[in-house]
């Protein structure tokens, strides 16, 4: 009885499916999944500054805060 139950469980278990691979037929689908949406690229419209002194002057003139991003090491943690 135990072997019958185990056999039923093994046969009813989901089978591993083959991983999808990009090809000429589904290339457009893959590109749609990979490319960022317009909402995900809105940060590119921000007028980022790469020098602190001019950013401070501009922020004071406009009455805006400053985001100061500093880091030590590789930006992706690849050290």
PDB file of N, CA, C and O in Angstrom, chain B, residues numbered from 101:
ATOM      1  N   UNK B 101       0.822  -1.186   0.000  1.00  0.00           N
ATOM      2  CA  UNK B 101       0.000   0.000   0.000  1.00  0.00           C
ATOM      3  C   UNK B 101       0.870   1.257   0.000  1.00  0.00           C
ATOM      4  O   UNK B 101       0.563   2.229  -0.690  1.00  0.00           O
ATOM      5  N   UNK B 102       1.952   1.234   0.773  1.00  0.00           N
ATOM      6  CA  UNK B 102       2.855   2.378   0.831  1.00  0.00           C
ATOM      7  C   UNK B 102       3.487   2.644  -0.532  1.00  0.00           C
ATOM      8  O   UNK B 102       3.571   3.793  -0.967  1.00  0.00           O
ATOM      9  N   UNK B 103       3.926   1.592  -1.199  1.00  0.00           N
ATOM     10  CA  UNK B 103       4.539   1.786  -2.514  1.00  0.00           C
ATOM     11  C   UNK B 103       3.523   2.322  -3.523  1.00  0.00           C
ATOM     12  O   UNK B 103       3.878   3.132  -4.380  1.00  0.00           O
ATOM     13  N   UNK B 104       2.284   1.890  -3.435  1.00  0.00           N
ATOM     14  CA  UNK B 104       1.235   2.398  -4.326  1.00  0.00           C
ATOM     15  C   UNK B 104       1.015   3.902  -4.087  1.00  0.00           C
ATOM     16  O   UNK B 104       0.891   4.674  -5.038  1.00  0.00           O
ATOM     17  N   UNK B 105       0.970   4.303  -2.821  1.00  0.00           N
ATOM     18  CA  UNK B 105       0.767   5.708  -2.475  1.00  0.00           C
ATOM     19  C   UNK B 105       1.931   6.565  -2.960  1.00  0.00           C
ATOM     20  O   UNK B 105       1.732   7.645  -3.516  1.00  0.00           O
ATOM     21  N   UNK B 106       3.152   6.070  -2.742  1.00  0.00           N
ATOM     22  CA  UNK B 106       4.322   6.804  -3.211  1.00  0.00           C
ATOM     23  C   UNK B 106       4.344   6.910  -4.726  1.00  0.00           C
ATOM     24  O   UNK B 106       4.707   7.955  -5.265  1.00  0.00           O
ATOM     25  N   UNK B 107       3.969   5.859  -5.413  1.00  0.00           N
ATOM     26  CA  UNK B 107       3.917   5.895  -6.874  1.00  0.00           C
ATOM     27  C   UNK B 107       2.897   6.917  -7.359  1.00  0.00           C
ATOM     28  O   UNK B 107       3.161   7.658  -8.307  1.00  0.00           O
ATOM     29  N   UNK B 108       1.752   6.961  -6.725  1.00  0.00           N
ATOM     30  CA  UNK B 108       0.723   7.942  -7.100  1.00  0.00           C
ATOM     31  C   UNK B 108       1.209   9.364  -6.865  1.00  0.00           C
ATOM     32  O   UNK B 108       0.962  10.251  -7.681  1.00  0.00           O
ATOM     33  N   UNK B 109       1.898   9.581  -5.754  1.00  0.00           N
ATOM     34  CA  UNK B 109       2.412  10.915  -5.459  1.00  0.00           C
ATOM     35  C   UNK B 109       3.468  11.341  -6.470  1.00  0.00           C
ATOM     36  O   UNK B 109       3.473  12.486  -6.923  1.00  0.00           O
ATOM     37  N   UNK B 110       4.355  10.431  -6.822  1.00  0.00           N
ATOM     38  CA  UNK B 110       5.400  10.755  -7.785  1.00  0.00           C
ATOM     39  C   UNK B 110       4.828  11.028  -9.171  1.00  0.00           C
ATOM     40  O   UNK B 110       5.301  11.919  -9.875  1.00  0.00           O
ATOM     41  N   UNK B 111       3.826  10.275  -9.558  1.00  0.00           N
ATOM     42  CA  UNK B 111       3.228  10.468 -10.876  1.00  0.00           C
ATOM     43  C   UNK B 111       2.392  11.744 -10.940  1.00  0.00           C
ATOM     44  O   UNK B 111       2.257  12.344 -12.006  1.00  0.00           O
ATOM     45  N   UNK B 112       1.835  12.157  -9.811  1.00  0.00           N
ATOM     46  CA  UNK B 112       1.006  13.357  -9.818  1.00  0.00           C
ATOM     47  C   UNK B 112       1.822  14.629  -9.576  1.00  0.00           C
ATOM     48  O   UNK B 112       1.295  15.733  -9.716  1.00  0.00           O
ATOM     49  N   UNK B 113       3.085  14.491  -9.218  1.00  0.00           N
ATOM     50  CA  UNK B 113       3.932  15.663  -8.977  1.00  0.00           C
ATOM     51  C   UNK B 113       4.154  16.400 -10.286  1.00  0.00           C
ATOM     52  O   UNK B 113       4.260  15.767 -11.336  1.00  0.00           O
ATOM     53  N   UNK B 114       4.226  17.726 -10.247  1.00  0.00           N
ATOM     54  CA  UNK B 114       4.454  18.484 -11.482  1.00  0.00           C
ATOM     55  C   UNK B 114       5.828  18.157 -12.063  1.00  0.00           C
ATOM     56  O   UNK B 114       6.820  18.056 -11.342  1.00  0.00           O
ATOM     57  N   UNK B 115       5.857  17.999 -13.351  1.00  0.00           N
ATOM     58  CA  UNK B 115       7.102  17.676 -14.036  1.00  0.00           C
ATOM     59  C   UNK B 115       7.859  18.962 -14.350  1.00  0.00           C
ATOM     60  O   UNK B 115       7.261  20.001 -14.630  1.00  0.00           O
ATOM     61  N   UNK B 116       9.167  18.874 -14.298  1.00  0.00           N
ATOM     62  CA  UNK B 116       9.986  20.041 -14.618  1.00  0.00           C
ATOM     63  C   UNK B 116       9.796  20.391 -16.085  1.00  0.00           C
ATOM     64  O   UNK B 116       9.886  19.538 -16.968  1.00  0.00           O
ATOM     65  N   UNK B 117       9.529  21.676 -16.318  1.00  0.00           N
ATOM     66  CA  UNK B 117       9.329  22.111 -17.688  1.00  0.00           C
ATOM     67  C   UNK B 117      10.618  22.691 -18.242  1.00  0.00           C
ATOM     68  O   UNK B 117      11.467  23.193 -17.506  1.00  0.00           O
ATOM     69  N   UNK B 118      10.737  22.609 -19.527  1.00  0.00           N
ATOM     70  CA  UNK B 118      11.915  23.142 -20.187  1.00  0.00           C
ATOM     71  C   UNK B 118      11.882  24.670 -20.110  1.00  0.00           C
ATOM     72  O   UNK B 118      10.837  25.288 -20.316  1.00  0.00           O
ATOM     73  N   UNK B 119      13.017  25.261 -19.816  1.00  0.00           N
ATOM     74  CA  UNK B 119      13.096  26.711 -19.700  1.00  0.00           C
ATOM     75  C   UNK B 119      12.904  27.352 -21.070  1.00  0.00           C
ATOM     76  O   UNK B 119      13.454  26.862 -22.057  1.00  0.00           O
ATOM     77  N   UNK B 120      12.130  28.443 -21.151  1.00  0.00           N
ATOM     78  CA  UNK B 120      11.938  29.108 -22.439  1.00  0.00           C
ATOM     79  C   UNK B 120      13.231  29.771 -22.901  1.00  0.00           C
ATOM     80  O   UNK B 120      14.000  30.290 -22.092  1.00  0.00           O
ATOM     81  N   UNK B 121      13.454  29.745 -24.185  1.00  0.00           N
ATOM     82  CA  UNK B 121      14.651  30.365 -24.747  1.00  0.00           C
ATOM     83  C   UNK B 121      14.241  31.356 -25.823  1.00  0.00           C
ATOM     84  O   UNK B 121      13.286  31.113 -26.561  1.00  0.00           O
ATOM     85  N   UNK B 122      14.955  32.470 -25.919  1.00  0.00           N
ATOM     86  CA  UNK B 122      14.630  33.442 -26.955  1.00  0.00           C
ATOM     87  C   UNK B 122      15.010  32.899 -28.339  1.00  0.00           C
ATOM     88  O   UNK B 122      16.044  32.252 -28.511  1.00  0.00           O
ATOM     89  N   UNK B 123      14.158  33.178 -29.301  1.00  0.00           N
ATOM     90  CA  UNK B 123      14.453  32.842 -30.684  1.00  0.00           C
ATOM     91  C   UNK B 123      13.799  33.887 -31.582  1.00  0.00           C
ATOM     92  O   UNK B 123      13.210  34.848 -31.085  1.00  0.00           O
ATOM     93  N   UNK B 124      13.893  33.715 -32.862  1.00  0.00           N
ATOM     94  CA  UNK B 124      13.368  34.705 -33.809  1.00  0.00           C
ATOM     95  C   UNK B 124      11.859  34.876 -33.677  1.00  0.00           C
ATOM     96  O   UNK B 124      11.345  35.964 -33.937  1.00  0.00           O
ATOM     97  N   UNK B 125      11.146  33.842 -33.283  1.00  0.00           N
ATOM     98  CA  UNK B 125       9.693  33.917 -33.197  1.00  0.00           C
ATOM     99  C   UNK B 125       9.201  34.687 -31.969  1.00  0.00           C
ATOM    100  O   UNK B 125       8.163  35.346 -32.032  1.00  0.00           O
ATOM    101  N   UNK B 126       9.928  34.612 -30.864  1.00  0.00           N
ATOM    102  CA  UNK B 126       9.447  35.261 -29.639  1.00  0.00           C
ATOM    103  C   UNK B 126      10.346  36.415 -29.189  1.00  0.00           C
ATOM    104  O   UNK B 126      10.294  36.826 -28.030  1.00  0.00           O
ATOM    105  N   UNK B 127      11.157  36.928 -30.091  1.00  0.00           N
ATOM    106  CA  UNK B 127      12.087  38.002 -29.743  1.00  0.00           C
ATOM    107  C   UNK B 127      11.357  39.243 -29.248  1.00  0.00           C
ATOM    108  O   UNK B 127      11.776  39.842 -28.258  1.00  0.00           O
ATOM    109  N   UNK B 128      10.286  39.639 -29.905  1.00  0.00           N
ATOM    110  CA  UNK B 128       9.555  40.841 -29.500  1.00  0.00           C
ATOM    111  C   UNK B 128       9.002  40.699 -28.077  1.00  0.00           C
ATOM    112  O   UNK B 128       9.032  41.656 -27.303  1.00  0.00           O
ATOM    113  N   UNK B 129       8.508  39.533 -27.737  1.00  0.00           N
ATOM    114  CA  UNK B 129       8.004  39.287 -26.374  1.00  0.00           C
ATOM    115  C   UNK B 129       9.130  39.458 -25.359  1.00  0.00           C
ATOM    116  O   UNK B 129       8.937  40.100 -24.326  1.00  0.00           O
ATOM    117  N   UNK B 130      10.298  38.894 -25.638  1.00  0.00           N
ATOM    118  CA  UNK B 130      11.433  39.014 -24.730  1.00  0.00           C
ATOM    119  C   UNK B 130      11.846  40.474 -24.564  1.00  0.00           C
ATOM    120  O   UNK B 130      12.143  40.911 -23.453  1.00  0.00           O
ATOM    121  N   UNK B 131      11.865  41.226 -25.660  1.00  0.00           N
ATOM    122  CA  UNK B 131      12.245  42.631 -25.578  1.00  0.00           C
ATOM    123  C   UNK B 131      11.249  43.424 -24.736  1.00  0.00           C
ATOM    124  O   UNK B 131      11.652  44.301 -23.971  1.00  0.00           O
ATOM    125  N   UNK B 132       9.968  43.133 -24.864  1.00  0.00           N
ATOM    126  CA  UNK B 132       8.950  43.815 -24.060  1.00  0.00           C
ATOM    127  C   UNK B 132       9.133  43.514 -22.574  1.00  0.00           C
ATOM    128  O   UNK B 132       8.883  44.377 -21.732  1.00  0.00           O
ATOM    129  N   UNK B 133       9.560  42.313 -22.251  1.00  0.00           N
ATOM    130  CA  UNK B 133       9.750  41.932 -20.854  1.00  0.00           C
ATOM    131  C   UNK B 133      11.016  42.547 -20.262  1.00  0.00           C
ATOM    132  O   UNK B 133      11.064  42.838 -19.067  1.00  0.00           O
ATOM    133  N   UNK B 134      12.036  42.744 -21.089  1.00  0.00           N
ATOM    134  CA  UNK B 134      13.332  43.213 -20.603  1.00  0.00           C
ATOM    135  C   UNK B 134      13.405  44.726 -20.514  1.00  0.00           C
ATOM    136  O   UNK B 134      13.923  45.266 -19.537  1.00  0.00           O
ATOM    137  N   UNK B 135      12.892  45.416 -21.521  1.00  0.00           N
ATOM    138  CA  UNK B 135      12.995  46.871 -21.555  1.00  0.00           C
ATOM    139  C   UNK B 135      12.174  47.507 -20.430  1.00  0.00           C
ATOM    140  O   UNK B 135      11.066  47.060 -20.130  1.00  0.00           O
ATOM    141  N   UNK B 136      12.736  48.567 -19.805  1.00  0.00           N
ATOM    142  CA  UNK B 136      11.970  49.253 -18.756  1.00  0.00           C
ATOM    143  C   UNK B 136      10.789  50.013 -19.361  1.00  0.00           C
ATOM    144  O   UNK B 136      10.847  50.470 -20.502  1.00  0.00           O
ATOM    145  N   UNK B 137       9.735  50.136 -18.589  1.00  0.00           N
ATOM    146  CA  UNK B 137       8.555  50.870 -19.036  1.00  0.00           C
ATOM    147  C   UNK B 137       8.845  52.370 -18.941  1.00  0.00           C
ATOM    148  O   UNK B 137       9.787  52.773 -18.259  1.00  0.00           O
ATOM    149  N   UNK B 138       8.050  53.193 -19.613  1.00  0.00           N
ATOM    150  CA  UNK B 138       8.252  54.647 -19.493  1.00  0.00           C
ATOM    151  C   UNK B 138       8.167  55.129 -18.038  1.00  0.00           C
ATOM    152  O   UNK B 138       8.889  56.051 -17.656  1.00  0.00           O
ATOM    153  N   UNK B 139       7.315  54.534 -17.242  1.00  0.00           N
ATOM    154  CA  UNK B 139       7.214  54.931 -15.828  1.00  0.00           C
ATOM    155  C   UNK B 139       8.500  54.611 -15.064  1.00  0.00           C
ATOM    156  O   UNK B 139       8.847  55.312 -14.113  1.00  0.00           O
ATOM    157  N   UNK B 140       9.203  53.561 -15.474  1.00  0.00           N
ATOM    158  CA  UNK B 140      10.441  53.180 -14.792  1.00  0.00           C
ATOM    159  C   UNK B 140      11.625  54.051 -15.211  1.00  0.00           C
ATOM    160  O   UNK B 140      12.688  53.981 -14.595  1.00  0.00           O
ATOM    161  N   UNK B 141      11.459  54.860 -16.238  1.00  0.00           N
ATOM    162  CA  UNK B 141      12.551  55.716 -16.706  1.00  0.00           C
ATOM    163  C   UNK B 141      12.323  57.190 -16.382  1.00  0.00           C
ATOM    164  O   UNK B 141      13.044  58.045 -16.895  1.00  0.00           O
ATOM    165  N   UNK B 142      11.347  57.502 -15.554  1.00  0.00           N
ATOM    166  CA  UNK B 142      11.066  58.895 -15.224  1.00  0.00           C
ATOM    167  C   UNK B 142      12.226  59.584 -14.503  1.00  0.00           C
ATOM    168  O   UNK B 142      12.371  60.804 -14.588  1.00  0.00           O
ATOM    169  N   UNK B 143      13.049  58.813 -13.795  1.00  0.00           N
ATOM    170  CA  UNK B 143      14.171  59.409 -13.078  1.00  0.00           C
ATOM    171  C   UNK B 143      15.147  60.098 -14.028  1.00  0.00           C
ATOM    172  O   UNK B 143      15.905  60.970 -13.605  1.00  0.00           O
ATOM    173  N   UNK B 144      15.139  59.720 -15.303  1.00  0.00           N
ATOM    174  CA  UNK B 144      16.053  60.335 -16.271  1.00  0.00           C
ATOM    175  C   UNK B 144      15.694  61.791 -16.559  1.00  0.00           C
ATOM    176  O   UNK B 144      16.523  62.536 -17.081  1.00  0.00           O
ATOM    177  N   UNK B 145      14.482  62.202 -16.231  1.00  0.00           N
ATOM    178  CA  UNK B 145      14.052  63.576 -16.483  1.00  0.00           C
ATOM    179  C   UNK B 145      14.493  64.532 -15.380  1.00  0.00           C
ATOM    180  O   UNK B 145      14.351  65.746 -15.527  1.00  0.00           O
ATOM    181  N   UNK B 146      15.018  64.016 -14.296  1.00  0.00           N
ATOM    182  CA  UNK B 146      15.487  64.858 -13.192  1.00  0.00           C
ATOM    183  C   UNK B 146      16.799  65.508 -13.612  1.00  0.00           C
ATOM    184  O   UNK B 146      17.674  64.848 -14.173  1.00  0.00           O
ATOM    185  N   UNK B 147      16.931  66.778 -13.345  1.00  0.00           N
ATOM    186  CA  UNK B 147      18.170  67.490 -13.682  1.00  0.00           C
ATOM    187  C   UNK B 147      19.254  67.229 -12.652  1.00  0.00           C
ATOM    188  O   UNK B 147      19.534  68.085 -11.813  1.00  0.00           O
ATOM    189  N   UNK B 148      19.861  66.062 -12.709  1.00  0.00           N
ATOM    190  CA  UNK B 148      20.887  65.689 -11.736  1.00  0.00           C
ATOM    191  C   UNK B 148      22.109  66.589 -11.902  1.00  0.00           C
ATOM    192  O   UNK B 148      22.440  66.992 -13.017  1.00  0.00           O
ATOM    193  N   UNK B 149      22.765  66.896 -10.816  1.00  0.00           N
ATOM    194  CA  UNK B 149      23.999  67.683 -10.832  1.00  0.00           C
ATOM    195  C   UNK B 149      25.136  66.801 -10.346  1.00  0.00           C
ATOM    196  O   UNK B 149      24.956  65.976  -9.451  1.00  0.00           O
ATOM    197  N   UNK B 150      26.304  66.979 -10.940  1.00  0.00           N
ATOM    198  CA  UNK B 150      27.435  66.151 -10.530  1.00  0.00           C
ATOM    199  C   UNK B 150      28.508  66.954  -9.789  1.00  0.00           C
ATOM    200  O   UNK B 150      29.590  66.435  -9.516  1.00  0.00           O
ATOM    201  N   UNK B 151      28.215  68.206  -9.466  1.00  0.00           N
ATOM    202  CA  UNK B 151      29.134  69.014  -8.673  1.00  0.00           C
ATOM    203  C   UNK B 151      28.346  69.617  -7.503  1.00  0.00           C
ATOM    204  O   UNK B 151      27.227  70.097  -7.684  1.00  0.00           O
ATOM    205  N   UNK B 152      28.929  69.590  -6.321  1.00  0.00           N
ATOM    206  CA  UNK B 152      28.206  69.984  -5.115  1.00  0.00           C
ATOM    207  C   UNK B 152      27.988  71.498  -5.017  1.00  0.00           C
ATOM    208  O   UNK B 152      26.880  71.936  -4.707  1.00  0.00           O
ATOM    209  N   UNK B 153      29.011  72.293  -5.273  1.00  0.00           N
ATOM    210  CA  UNK B 153      28.886  73.750  -5.087  1.00  0.00           C
ATOM    211  C   UNK B 153      27.792  74.350  -5.976  1.00  0.00           C
ATOM    212  O   UNK B 153      26.953  75.091  -5.463  1.00  0.00           O
ATOM    213  N   UNK B 154      27.759  74.067  -7.280  1.00  0.00           N
ATOM    214  CA  UNK B 154      26.665  74.611  -8.090  1.00  0.00           C
ATOM    215  C   UNK B 154      25.294  74.076  -7.666  1.00  0.00           C
ATOM    216  O   UNK B 154      24.289  74.778  -7.779  1.00  0.00           O
ATOM    217  N   UNK B 155      25.258  72.853  -7.186  1.00  0.00           N
ATOM    218  CA  UNK B 155      23.990  72.278  -6.727  1.00  0.00           C
ATOM    219  C   UNK B 155      23.487  73.009  -5.485  1.00  0.00           C
ATOM    220  O   UNK B 155      22.285  73.235  -5.342  1.00  0.00           O
ATOM    221  N   UNK B 156      24.397  73.378  -4.592  1.00  0.00           N
ATOM    222  CA  UNK B 156      24.004  74.119  -3.388  1.00  0.00           C
ATOM    223  C   UNK B 156      23.451  75.489  -3.767  1.00  0.00           C
ATOM    224  O   UNK B 156      22.428  75.924  -3.238  1.00  0.00           O
ATOM    225  N   UNK B 157      24.135  76.161  -4.688  1.00  0.00           N
ATOM    226  CA  UNK B 157      23.658  77.477  -5.137  1.00  0.00           C
ATOM    227  C   UNK B 157      22.265  77.377  -5.749  1.00  0.00           C
ATOM    228  O   UNK B 157      21.373  78.158  -5.418  1.00  0.00           O
ATOM    229  N   UNK B 158      22.090  76.413  -6.639  1.00  0.00           N
ATOM    230  CA  UNK B 158      20.791  76.242  -7.302  1.00  0.00           C
ATOM    231  C   UNK B 158      19.696  75.888  -6.297  1.00  0.00           C
ATOM    232  O   UNK B 158      18.578  76.396  -6.383  1.00  0.00           O
ATOM    233  N   UNK B 159      20.021  75.023  -5.355  1.00  0.00           N
ATOM    234  CA  UNK B 159      19.036  74.624  -4.351  1.00  0.00           C
ATOM    235  C   UNK B 159      18.628  75.804  -3.480  1.00  0.00           C
ATOM    236  O   UNK B 159      17.456  75.945  -3.132  1.00  0.00           O
ATOM    237  N   UNK B 160      19.587  76.650  -3.128  1.00  0.00           N
ATOM    238  CA  UNK B 160      19.258  77.831  -2.326  1.00  0.00           C
ATOM    239  C   UNK B 160      18.375  78.800  -3.109  1.00  0.00           C
ATOM    240  O   UNK B 160      17.432  79.368  -2.559  1.00  0.00           O
ATOM    241  N   UNK B 161      18.679  78.984  -4.383  1.00  0.00           N
ATOM    242  CA  UNK B 161      17.886  79.893  -5.210  1.00  0.00           C
ATOM    243  C   UNK B 161      16.455  79.389  -5.378  1.00  0.00           C
ATOM    244  O   UNK B 161      15.512  80.180  -5.370  1.00  0.00           O
ATOM    245  N   UNK B 162      16.293  78.089  -5.527  1.00  0.00           N
ATOM    246  CA  UNK B 162      14.978  77.505  -5.779  1.00  0.00           C
ATOM    247  C   UNK B 162      14.259  77.071  -4.507  1.00  0.00           C
ATOM    248  O   UNK B 162      13.088  76.693  -4.546  1.00  0.00           O
ATOM    249  N   UNK B 163      14.961  77.127  -3.382  1.00  0.00           N
ATOM    250  CA  UNK B 163      14.355  76.702  -2.122  1.00  0.00           C
ATOM    251  C   UNK B 163      14.079  75.205  -2.089  1.00  0.00           C
ATOM    252  O   UNK B 163      13.050  74.767  -1.575  1.00  0.00           O
ATOM    253  N   UNK B 164      14.982  74.442  -2.629  1.00  0.00           N
ATOM    254  CA  UNK B 164      14.809  72.981  -2.699  1.00  0.00           C
ATOM    255  C   UNK B 164      15.882  72.265  -1.876  1.00  0.00           C
ATOM    256  O   UNK B 164      16.951  72.824  -1.630  1.00  0.00           O
ATOM    257  N   UNK B 165      15.602  71.046  -1.455  1.00  0.00           N
ATOM    258  CA  UNK B 165      16.611  70.269  -0.729  1.00  0.00           C
ATOM    259  C   UNK B 165      17.622  69.652  -1.711  1.00  0.00           C
ATOM    260  O   UNK B 165      17.426  69.666  -2.927  1.00  0.00           O
ATOM    261  N   UNK B 166      18.687  69.121  -1.151  1.00  0.00           N
ATOM    262  CA  UNK B 166      19.728  68.459  -1.949  1.00  0.00           C
ATOM    263  C   UNK B 166      19.814  67.001  -1.522  1.00  0.00           C
ATOM    264  O   UNK B 166      19.796  66.693  -0.331  1.00  0.00           O
ATOM    265  N   UNK B 167      19.905  66.123  -2.484  1.00  0.00           N
ATOM    266  CA  UNK B 167      20.201  64.722  -2.213  1.00  0.00           C
ATOM    267  C   UNK B 167      21.679  64.526  -2.516  1.00  0.00           C
ATOM    268  O   UNK B 167      22.101  64.614  -3.669  1.00  0.00           O
ATOM    269  N   UNK B 168      22.454  64.264  -1.489  1.00  0.00           N
ATOM    270  CA  UNK B 168      23.887  64.051  -1.663  1.00  0.00           C
ATOM    271  C   UNK B 168      24.146  62.552  -1.606  1.00  0.00           C
ATOM    272  O   UNK B 168      23.973  61.925  -0.561  1.00  0.00           O
ATOM    273  N   UNK B 169      24.554  61.991  -2.710  1.00  0.00           N
ATOM    274  CA  UNK B 169      24.793  60.553  -2.802  1.00  0.00           C
ATOM    275  C   UNK B 169      26.301  60.337  -2.760  1.00  0.00           C
ATOM    276  O   UNK B 169      27.028  60.776  -3.652  1.00  0.00           O
ATOM    277  N   UNK B 170      26.752  59.669  -1.734  1.00  0.00           N
ATOM    278  CA  UNK B 170      28.178  59.337  -1.630  1.00  0.00           C
ATOM    279  C   UNK B 170      28.305  57.839  -1.453  1.00  0.00           C
ATOM    280  O   UNK B 170      27.404  57.176  -0.940  1.00  0.00           O
ATOM    281  N   UNK B 171      29.429  57.326  -1.883  1.00  0.00           N
ATOM    282  CA  UNK B 171      29.632  55.887  -1.745  1.00  0.00           C
ATOM    283  C   UNK B 171      31.118  55.575  -1.747  1.00  0.00           C
ATOM    284  O   UNK B 171      31.950  56.383  -2.159  1.00  0.00           O
ATOM    285  N   UNK B 172      31.415  54.396  -1.281  1.00  0.00           N
ATOM    286  CA  UNK B 172      32.782  53.927  -1.259  1.00  0.00           C
ATOM    287  C   UNK B 172      32.779  52.530  -1.868  1.00  0.00           C
ATOM    288  O   UNK B 172      32.196  51.606  -1.301  1.00  0.00           O
ATOM    289  N   UNK B 173      33.416  52.374  -2.997  1.00  0.00           N
ATOM    290  CA  UNK B 173      33.465  51.080  -3.642  1.00  0.00           C
ATOM    291  C   UNK B 173      32.684  51.048  -4.932  1.00  0.00           C
ATOM    292  O   UNK B 173      32.218  52.080  -5.414  1.00  0.00           O
ATOM    293  N   UNK B 174      32.544  49.896  -5.475  1.00  0.00           N
ATOM    294  CA  UNK B 174      31.840  49.695  -6.746  1.00  0.00           C
ATOM    295  C   UNK B 174      30.338  49.840  -6.545  1.00  0.00           C
ATOM    296  O   UNK B 174      29.812  49.336  -5.553  1.00  0.00           O
ATOM    297  N   UNK B 175      29.617  50.520  -7.466  1.00  0.00           N
ATOM    298  CA  UNK B 175      28.180  50.731  -7.261  1.00  0.00           C
ATOM    299  C   UNK B 175      27.346  49.460  -7.251  1.00  0.00           C
ATOM    300  O   UNK B 175      26.237  49.463  -6.717  1.00  0.00           O
ATOM    301  N   UNK B 176      27.843  48.389  -7.818  1.00  0.00           N
ATOM    302  CA  UNK B 176      27.110  47.128  -7.818  1.00  0.00           C
ATOM    303  C   UNK B 176      27.640  46.140  -6.779  1.00  0.00           C
ATOM    304  O   UNK B 176      27.244  44.974  -6.761  1.00  0.00           O
ATOM    305  N   UNK B 177      28.521  46.606  -5.932  1.00  0.00           N
ATOM    306  CA  UNK B 177      29.059  45.737  -4.884  1.00  0.00           C
ATOM    307  C   UNK B 177      30.105  44.768  -5.392  1.00  0.00           C
ATOM    308  O   UNK B 177      30.445  43.808  -4.701  1.00  0.00           O
ATOM    309  N   UNK B 178      30.622  45.000  -6.582  1.00  0.00           N
ATOM    310  CA  UNK B 178      31.638  44.112  -7.163  1.00  0.00           C
ATOM    311  C   UNK B 178      33.022  44.603  -6.728  1.00  0.00           C
ATOM    312  O   UNK B 178      33.640  45.422  -7.408  1.00  0.00           O
ATOM    313  N   UNK B 179      33.494  44.100  -5.603  1.00  0.00           N
ATOM    314  CA  UNK B 179      34.796  44.536  -5.131  1.00  0.00           C
ATOM    315  C   UNK B 179      35.772  43.406  -5.118  1.00  0.00           C
ATOM    316  O   UNK B 179      36.930  43.595  -4.745  1.00  0.00           O
TER     317      UNK B 179
END
